[in-house]
Amino acid sequence: MTAWPALLRPAALGLKNTALSPGRGGRARAAAVGLFTLVVGLLIFLFAARVLGQLKAADVVGLVLCRKFLGLIWIAGTMLLMFSALISSLSSFFLARDLELLAAAPVSRESLFWARSTEALLASAWMPAAFLLPLFLAYGWVFRAGPGYFLAAPLAALPLLAGAGYLSQMLAMVLVNVFPARRAREIMGLTAVAGFCGLYLAFRLMRPEELVNPAGFMTAAAYLASLEATSPAWPTEWAVSAVWPLLSGEPGFMPPARWLLMLWSTAAALGVMASYVAAALYWTGYNKTLAGAARRRGGAGSIFGRALDGPARLMKPARRALVVKDLKIFFRDHSQWSQLLLLAALLFIYLYNFSILNLGRFPAGAFVLENSFAFLNIALVALVAATLSLRFAFPSISAEGPAFWIVKAAPLSLKDFLLIKLWLWLPPIWLIAMGLIFFGNRWLDVGPVMNGAALGLTALLTPGLCALAVGLGARYPRFDAANPAEAPTGYGGLVYMVSSSLAAITVIGLSAWPIIHFLRLDRGRPLRSGYATALSVGLLALAAAICLWLWFGPLKRGLIALQEGHDEG
């Protein structure tokens, strides 16, 4: 056991060196990412404080709802860490590059387990911690909590998250002994995505907005009883019981110190259990991983590959090779194509919400409401298009990785390379955006002017957002990223989020007044003065010009960056 701090030292020194010598532009990027993180945390804090303030002010059920919300926060943070810790445990224990060296080092197996366990916990705990911190601060702010709460909250969070991490590590050991490590990671990732999609769809189809009305219960007593029901057998409920008396001043079943003692003792017991499970299963699973890595995988002549060969023959050989390679890599990597399941679920719920709006309940203002929701739909679809472009189009350049030199040496110009990346992702993103606008307007039953304006604006803006993603992805590539999902998390991804948001706001803002002007035609009214009509046409032309610039400007800058060979990301 004495060697495990030494095994953690390389990772600590790596973080230290990165902080002291971040490289060219590293401090500016770190400051930008830090500022963005603070802004997001502040927004979460303000939103949570506003919601908690409204709940607390509610008569009779206010404090009960606040306590329920606190329990949901603990559950969400714990589940988030469990999924994250499962993936990081598979990587740290079985797929890391330095495991062969550590396995041959003169250290005990127990020391190796605790070092890897600590690394996996730290790697997976930062996201739940960043999620929980502004929410706990919001609770303290709304309830005017004293120092005891701010001391008890982290003391409850640490053992709860650590225990969840140890459970995930034990599950990882079992999975690797049943499946190969890489296959176990794929199965769990796919299962998590599919399970979330199923739960999300089931929850939304239940229409929970109809359950918040107490009139739906037989009596007010039944309503309160359903809210106050708790499950004291769950550790998340122990964490709630440890901090709630310090927030509300209500006496609990036990003092907070006893709940904290239960949490810490349970986490310690789970840690010991994880070490015993590792002693029994880890080396068997690790040997299976080494044996699995030595096998060669086939599938070069798969059905999917042959299906791509037919349409690809219409292109020039160099372009065909690049397109077929990108599509095969995308569908072979479960971490990428499995996101299509989540995307399909989100899009279904998005359109389903429009189908149940039932704006006919407001006949007096139906026209205003329909067009307001249609205009909101334009902004939301622009956000969806920007998000899809960031996730799929932006990292397409970085996905070439260290093999980018092959692209530069191939009989293919860099201009064609960028255009192929653009046209590979633009059609599906464009069709999704246009489909959301079309079906949303159809369920809203808007007039022809609003429908045409929404379709035209989306048809022009979506290619610009996709081209902006490809151009900035070429200007700020990350060829050293372990997988394409890491590329949008750097400085270039932050630049794209800010740039795409400003572009969408500018284009939609310029189009707002002209659309409102021409909506008079939907109501059978004549247009205002010719000057207003001319100004509307001019604003629409300016919005269209910005969209056209987005098509070409970022791609040109990205092409210059690739030609000069400057890796600015």
C-alpha positions in Angstrom: 0.0 0.0 0.0 2.9 2.4 0.5 3.7 2.6 -3.2 0.3 3.9 -4.5 1.1 7.6 -3.8 4.2 7.2 -6.0 2.1 5.7 -8.8 -0.1 8.8 -8.7 2.9 11.2 -9.0 3.3 11.1 -12.8 -0.3 12.2 -13.3 0.2 15.0 -10.7 3.4 16.1 -12.3 1.7 16.2 -15.7 -1.0 18.5 -14.4 1.6 20.7 -12.8 3.7 21.0 -15.9 0.6 21.8 -18.0 -0.3 24.5 -15.5 3.2 26.0 -15.4 4.0 25.6 -19.1 0.7 25.7 -21.0 2.4 26.4 -24.4 1.6 29.1 -26.9 -1.7 30.7 -26.2 -2.4 28.2 -23.4 -3.0 30.8 -20.7 -5.5 32.7 -22.9 -7.4 29.5 -23.7 -7.4 28.5 -20.1 -8.7 31.9 -19.1 -11.4 31.7 -21.8 -12.5 28.2 -20.7 -12.5 29.3 -17.1 -14.6 32.3 -17.8 -17.0 30.2 -19.8 -17.3 27.7 -16.9 -17.9 30.5 -14.5 -20.7 31.9 -16.7 -22.4 28.5 -17.0 -22.1 27.9 -13.3 -23.5 31.4 -12.6 -26.5 30.7 -14.9 -27.2 27.4 -13.2 -27.0 29.1 -9.8 -29.4 31.9 -10.8 -31.8 29.5 -12.4 -31.8 27.2 -9.4 -32.1 30.1 -7.0 -35.1 31.4 -8.9 -36.8 28.0 -9.0 -36.1 27.3 -5.3 -37.4 30.8 -4.3 -40.7 30.1 -6.1 -41.0 26.6 -4.5 -40.1 27.9 -1.0 -42.8 30.6 -1.3 -45.5 28.0 -2.1 -48.0 27.5 0.7 -48.1 24.1 2.5 -46.0 22.1 0.0 -43.1 24.6 -0.5 -40.6 23.0 1.8 -41.6 19.5 0.8 -41.0 20.3 -2.9 -37.6 21.8 -2.0 -36.6 18.7 -0.2 -37.8 16.5 -3.1 -35.8 18.6 -5.5 -32.7 18.2 -3.3 -33.1 14.4 -3.4 -33.4 14.5 -7.2 -30.1 16.5 -7.4 -28.3 13.9 -5.3 -29.7 11.1 -7.5 -28.8 12.9 -10.7 -25.2 13.6 -9.6 -24.7 10.0 -8.4 -26.0 8.4 -11.6 -23.9 10.8 -13.7 -20.8 9.8 -11.8 -21.6 6.0 -12.0 -21.8 6.1 -15.8 -18.7 8.3 -16.1 -16.8 6.1 -13.6 -17.7 2.9 -15.4 -16.2 4.2 -18.6 -13.1 5.7 -16.9 -12.6 2.5 -14.9 -12.5 0.4 -18.0 -9.9 2.8 -19.5 -7.8 3.2 -16.4 -7.7 -0.5 -15.4 -7.6 -2.2 -18.7 -7.0 0.0 -21.7 -4.3 2.5 -20.5 -1.1 2.5 -22.5 1.2 2.4 -19.4 -0.4 -0.7 -17.9 2.2 -3.1 -19.3 5.0 -1.0 -17.7 3.2 -0.9 -14.3 2.3 -4.6 -14.4 6.1 -5.3 -14.6 7.1 -2.8 -11.9 8.1 -3.9 -8.4 4.8 -2.7 -6.8 2.1 -4.8 -5.1 -1.1 -5.4 -6.9 -3.0 -3.7 -4.1 -1.0 -0.5 -4.6 -1.7 -0.6 -8.3 -5.4 -1.0 -7.7 -5.7 1.9 -5.3 -3.6 4.1 -7.6 -5.8 3.3 -10.6 -8.9 3.6 -8.5 -8.0 7.0 -7.3 -7.2 8.2 -10.9 -10.5 6.8 -12.2 -12.5 8.5 -9.4 -10.8 11.9 -9.9 -11.3 11.7 -13.7 -15.0 10.9 -13.4 -15.9 13.1 -10.3 -15.1 16.6 -11.8 -18.3 16.7 -13.9 -20.8 15.7 -11.1 -18.9 18.1 -8.8 -19.2 21.0 -11.3 -22.9 20.1 -11.6 -23.6 20.0 -7.9 -21.6 23.0 -6.7 -23.8 25.8 -8.1 -27.0 23.9 -7.0 -25.8 23.6 -3.4 -24.8 27.2 -3.4 -28.2 28.1 -4.6 -29.8 26.2 -1.7 -27.6 27.9 0.8 -28.4 31.3 -0.7 -32.2 30.8 -0.8 -32.4 29.3 2.7 -29.8 31.7 4.2 -27.9 28.6 5.5 -25.2 28.9 8.1 -21.6 27.6 8.1 -22.8 24.1 9.2 -24.5 23.5 5.9 -21.5 24.6 3.7 -19.4 22.2 5.8 -21.9 19.3 5.7 -22.7 19.4 2.0 -19.2 18.5 0.8 -18.8 16.0 3.6 -22.0 14.3 2.3 -21.0 14.6 -1.3 -17.6 13.0 -1.1 -18.5 9.6 0.4 -21.7 9.4 -1.7 -19.8 10.0 -5.0 -16.9 7.8 -3.9 -19.2 4.9 -3.1 -20.9 5.2 -6.5 -17.4 5.2 -8.1 -16.4 2.0 -6.2 -19.6 0.3 -7.3 -18.8 1.2 -11.0 -15.3 -0.2 -10.6 -16.6 -3.5 -9.3 -19.1 -3.7 -12.2 -16.2 -3.0 -14.6 -14.2 -5.9 -13.2 -17.2 -8.2 -13.7 -17.9 -7.0 -17.2 -14.3 -7.4 -18.4 -14.3 -11.1 -17.2 -17.5 -11.7 -19.2 -16.7 -9.6 -22.3 -13.4 -8.3 -23.7 -12.6 -4.8 -22.3 -13.2 -2.9 -25.5 -16.4 -4.8 -26.1 -17.6 -4.3 -22.5 -17.0 -0.5 -22.9 -19.0 -0.5 -26.1 -21.8 -2.5 -24.6 -22.1 -0.3 -21.6 -21.9 2.9 -23.6 -24.6 1.7 -26.0 -26.8 0.3 -23.1 -26.5 3.7 -21.3 -27.6 5.6 -24.4 -30.4 3.3 -25.3 -31.6 3.1 -21.6 -31.6 6.9 -21.3 -33.5 7.3 -24.6 -36.1 4.8 -23.4 -36.6 6.4 -20.0 -36.7 9.9 -21.6 -39.4 8.9 -24.1 -41.4 7.0 -21.5 -41.2 10.0 -19.1 -42.3 12.5 -21.7 -45.2 10.3 -23.1 -46.6 10.2 -19.5 -47.2 14.0 -19.9 -46.0 14.8 -16.3 -47.2 18.4 -16.6 -50.7 17.0 -15.9 -49.5 15.5 -12.5 -48.6 18.8 -10.9 -52.1 19.8 -10.2 -53.3 18.7 -6.7 -56.8 18.5 -8.0 -55.8 15.2 -9.7 -55.6 13.5 -6.3 -58.5 12.2 -4.3 -57.7 14.5 -1.3 -55.1 17.0 -0.4 -53.9 14.6 2.3 -53.1 12.0 -0.4 -51.3 14.6 -2.4 -49.1 15.6 0.5 -48.5 12.0 1.5 -47.2 11.3 -2.0 -44.8 14.2 -1.9 -43.5 13.4 1.6 -42.8 9.7 0.8 -39.1 8.9 1.2 -36.8 5.8 0.9 -34.5 5.8 3.9 -32.7 2.7 2.6 -31.0 4.7 -0.2 -27.7 6.5 0.5 -29.0 9.5 -1.5 -31.7 9.9 1.1 -29.0 9.8 3.8 -27.3 12.7 2.2 -30.6 14.6 2.0 -31.2 13.9 5.7 -27.7 15.1 6.6 -28.1 18.6 5.1 -31.8 19.3 5.2 -32.1 20.1 9.0 -29.2 22.6 8.5 -31.2 24.3 5.7 -34.7 24.3 7.0 -34.2 24.2 10.7 -36.6 21.2 11.0 -35.4 18.4 13.3 -34.5 15.2 11.6 -34.9 11.6 12.5 -31.2 11.5 13.5 -28.6 14.2 14.0 -26.7 15.1 10.7 -23.5 13.8 12.1 -24.9 10.2 12.3 -26.1 10.4 8.7 -22.6 11.5 7.7 -21.1 8.7 9.6 -23.3 6.2 7.8 -22.2 7.7 4.4 -18.5 7.6 5.2 -18.6 4.1 6.7 -20.6 2.8 3.6 -18.1 4.4 1.2 -15.2 2.8 3.1 -16.9 -0.6 3.1 -17.5 -0.3 -0.7 -13.8 0.6 -1.2 -12.7 -2.5 0.7 -15.2 -4.7 -1.3 -13.8 -3.2 -4.5 -10.2 -4.1 -3.5 -11.3 -7.7 -2.8 -13.2 -8.0 -6.1 -10.1 -6.6 -7.9 -7.9 -9.1 -6.2 -10.1 -11.9 -7.4 -10.9 -10.7 -10.9 -8.6 -8.0 -12.1 -5.6 -9.9 -13.4 -7.8 -12.5 -15.1 -9.6 -9.7 -16.9 -6.4 -7.9 -17.7 -4.9 -11.1 -19.3 -8.1 -11.4 -21.4 -7.6 -7.8 -22.5 -4.0 -8.5 -23.7 -5.2 -11.7 -25.5 -8.1 -9.8 -27.2 -5.7 -7.0 -28.3 -3.5 -9.5 -30.1 -6.4 -10.8 -32.2 -6.9 -9.3 -35.6 -10.3 -8.0 -36.6 -11.8 -8.7 -40.0 -14.7 -7.0 -41.6 -13.0 -5.1 -44.4 -15.3 -6.6 -46.9 -18.4 -6.2 -44.7 -21.9 -5.7 -46.1 -21.8 -2.0 -45.1 -18.5 -1.5 -46.9 -19.9 -3.1 -50.1 -23.0 -1.0 -49.9 -20.9 2.2 -49.8 -18.8 1.1 -52.8 -21.8 1.5 -55.3 -22.7 5.2 -54.8 -19.0 6.1 -54.1 -18.0 5.0 -57.6 -19.7 8.2 -59.0 -16.9 10.2 -57.4 -13.3 10.6 -58.3 -11.0 8.0 -56.7 -9.3 10.3 -54.2 -12.7 11.8 -53.0 -14.3 8.4 -53.0 -11.6 7.0 -50.7 -12.0 9.9 -48.2 -15.8 9.6 -48.1 -15.8 5.8 -47.7 -13.1 6.0 -45.0 -15.0 8.7 -43.0 -18.3 6.8 -43.1 -16.8 3.5 -42.2 -15.0 5.0 -39.2 -18.2 6.7 -38.1 -20.3 3.6 -38.1 -17.6 1.4 -36.6 -17.2 3.7 -33.6 -20.2 3.0 -31.3 -19.5 6.2 -29.3 -20.3 8.2 -32.5 -23.2 6.4 -34.2 -24.9 5.5 -30.9 -25.5 9.3 -30.4 -28.0 9.0 -33.3 -30.3 7.1 -30.9 -30.2 10.0 -28.4 -30.6 12.5 -31.2 -33.7 10.6 -32.5 -35.3 10.6 -29.1 -34.6 14.3 -28.5 -36.0 15.2 -32.0 -39.1 13.1 -31.3 -39.8 14.8 -28.0 -39.2 18.2 -29.6 -41.8 17.7 -32.3 -44.2 15.9 -29.8 -44.2 19.0 -27.6 -45.6 21.1 -30.6 -48.3 18.5 -31.2 -49.7 18.9 -27.7 -49.6 22.7 -27.4 -53.3 23.0 -28.2 -53.2 26.8 -28.9 -56.9 26.7 -29.7 -57.6 27.2 -26.0 -56.6 30.8 -26.6 -58.8 31.9 -29.5 -58.4 35.6 -28.8 -54.6 35.5 -29.2 -54.2 32.4 -31.2 -52.6 34.2 -34.2 -50.0 36.0 -32.0 -49.2 32.8 -30.1 -48.9 30.7 -33.2 -46.5 33.1 -34.8 -44.6 33.7 -31.6 -44.0 29.9 -31.2 -43.1 29.7 -34.9 -40.5 32.4 -34.4 -39.2 30.7 -31.3 -39.0 27.5 -33.3 -36.6 29.2 -35.8 -34.2 30.2 -32.9 -34.4 26.7 -31.4 -33.7 25.0 -34.7 -30.7 27.2 -35.3 -29.4 26.1 -31.9 -30.0 22.5 -32.9 -28.2 22.9 -36.2 -25.3 24.6 -34.4 -25.1 21.9 -31.8 -25.1 19.1 -34.5 -22.5 21.0 -36.5 -20.3 21.3 -33.4 -20.6 17.6 -32.6 -20.1 16.1 -36.1 -18.8 18.7 -38.6 -16.3 20.6 -36.4 -14.2 17.5 -35.3 -14.2 16.0 -38.8 -10.8 17.7 -39.6 -9.3 16.7 -36.2 -10.5 13.1 -36.8 -7.7 12.6 -39.3 -5.3 12.6 -36.3 -1.6 12.1 -36.8 -2.4 10.6 -40.2 -3.2 14.1 -41.6 0.1 14.0 -43.5 -1.4 11.3 -45.7 -4.2 13.7 -46.7 -1.6 16.4 -47.6 0.4 13.9 -49.6 -2.6 12.5 -51.4 -3.6 13.6 -54.9 -6.3 15.7 -53.4 -6.3 19.5 -52.9 -7.0 20.8 -49.4 -9.9 22.8 -50.9 -11.5 19.5 -52.0 -10.7 18.0 -48.6 -12.7 20.8 -46.8 -15.6 20.6 -49.3 -15.9 16.9 -48.8 -16.0 17.3 -45.0 -18.7 20.0 -45.5 -20.9 18.0 -47.9 -20.5 14.9 -45.8 -22.3 16.4 -42.9 -24.4 19.3 -44.4 -27.2 17.2 -46.0 -28.3 15.3 -42.8 -28.0 18.5 -40.6 -29.9 20.5 -43.2 -32.6 17.9 -43.6 -33.1 17.7 -39.8 -33.3 21.5 -39.4 -35.8 21.8 -42.3 -37.9 18.9 -41.0 -38.1 20.5 -37.5 -39.3 23.7 -39.1 -41.7 22.1 -41.5 -43.5 19.8 -39.0 -43.4 22.4 -36.2 -45.1 25.0 -38.4 -47.6 22.3 -39.6 -48.7 21.6 -36.0 -48.8 25.2 -35.2 -50.9 25.9 -38.3 -49.2 29.1 -39.1 -49.9 31.1 -42.3 -48.0 31.0 -45.6 -45.9 34.1 -44.9 -44.6 32.8 -41.6 -44.1 29.3 -42.9 -42.2 30.6 -46.0 -40.1 32.9 -43.9 -39.1 30.2 -41.4 -38.3 27.7 -44.1 -36.2 30.2 -46.1 -34.4 31.6 -43.1 -33.5 28.1 -41.9 -32.5 26.9 -45.4 -30.0 29.8 -45.6 -28.7 29.8 -42.0 -28.1 26.1 -41.5 -25.4 25.7 -44.3 -23.7 28.8 -42.9 -23.5 27.3 -39.4 -22.2 24.0 -40.8 -19.6 25.7 -43.0 -18.6 27.8 -40.0 -18.0 24.6 -38.0 -15.8 23.0 -40.7 -13.9 26.3 -41.2 -13.1 26.7 -37.5 -12.4 23.0 -37.2 -9.7 23.5 -39.8 -8.4 26.6 -38.2 -8.3 25.1 -34.7 -7.6 21.4 -35.3 -6.7 19.0 -32.5 -4.8 16.2 -34.3 -3.6 14.9 -31.0 -7.1 14.2 -29.6 -7.7 10.6 -28.5 -11.1 10.6 -30.1 -13.2 13.0 -32.2 -15.4 13.8 -29.2 -12.5 15.7 -27.5 -12.0 18.2 -30.4 -15.1 20.4 -29.6 -14.0 20.7 -25.9 -11.0 22.9 -26.7 -10.5 26.5 -27.5 -11.8 26.1 -31.1 -15.1 24.6 -29.9 -15.6 27.6 -27.5 -14.9 30.0 -30.4 -17.5 28.2 -32.5 -20.1 28.3 -29.8 -19.7 32.0 -29.4 -19.4 32.7 -33.2 -22.4 30.5 -34.2 -24.6 32.1 -31.4 -23.7 35.6 -32.5 -24.3 34.7 -36.2 -27.7 33.1 -35.5 -28.8 36.0 -33.2 -27.8 38.6 -35.8 -29.5 36.9 -38.7 -32.7 36.2 -36.8 -32.7 39.7 -35.2 -32.4 41.3 -38.7 -35.2 39.2 -40.0 -37.6 39.8 -37.0 -39.0 43.2 -38.0 -39.4 42.3 -41.7 -41.3 39.1 -40.8 -43.6 41.0 -38.5 -44.2 43.5 -41.3 -45.1 40.9 -43.9 -47.3 39.0 -41.4 -50.0 41.6 -42.2 -50.6 39.7 -45.4 -51.6 36.5 -43.4 -54.4 38.5 -41.7 -55.6 40.0 -45.0 -54.3 43.5 -44.2 -52.4 45.7 -46.7 -48.8 46.4 -46.1 -47.7 49.7 -44.4 -45.9 52.4 -46.4 -43.5 51.6 -49.2 -40.7 52.9 -47.1 -41.4 50.2 -44.5 -41.6 47.5 -47.2 -38.3 48.7 -48.8 -36.6 48.7 -45.3 -37.9 45.2 -44.7 -36.5 43.9 -48.0 -33.2 45.6 -47.2 -32.9 43.9 -43.8 -33.8 40.5 -45.3 -31.1 41.1 -48.0 -28.6 41.9 -45.3 -29.5 38.7 -43.3 -29.1 36.7 -46.5 -25.7 38.3 -47.2 -24.5 37.3 -43.7 -25.6 33.7 -44.4 -23.8 33.7 -47.7 -20.6 35.0 -46.1 -20.8 32.2 -43.5 -20.8 29.8 -46.4 -17.5 31.0 -47.8 -15.6 33.2 -45.3 -14.8 30.6 -42.6 -13.9 27.9 -45.2 -11.4 30.3 -46.8 -9.8 31.1 -43.5 -9.7 27.4 -42.5 -8.1 26.6 -45.9 -5.4 29.2 -45.4 -4.6 27.8 -41.9 -4.3 24.3 -43.2 -2.1 25.4 -46.1 0.2 27.3 -43.8 0.3 24.3 -41.4 -0.5 26.4 -38.3 -2.1 24.3 -35.6 -3.8 27.0 -33.6 -5.8 24.6 -31.5 
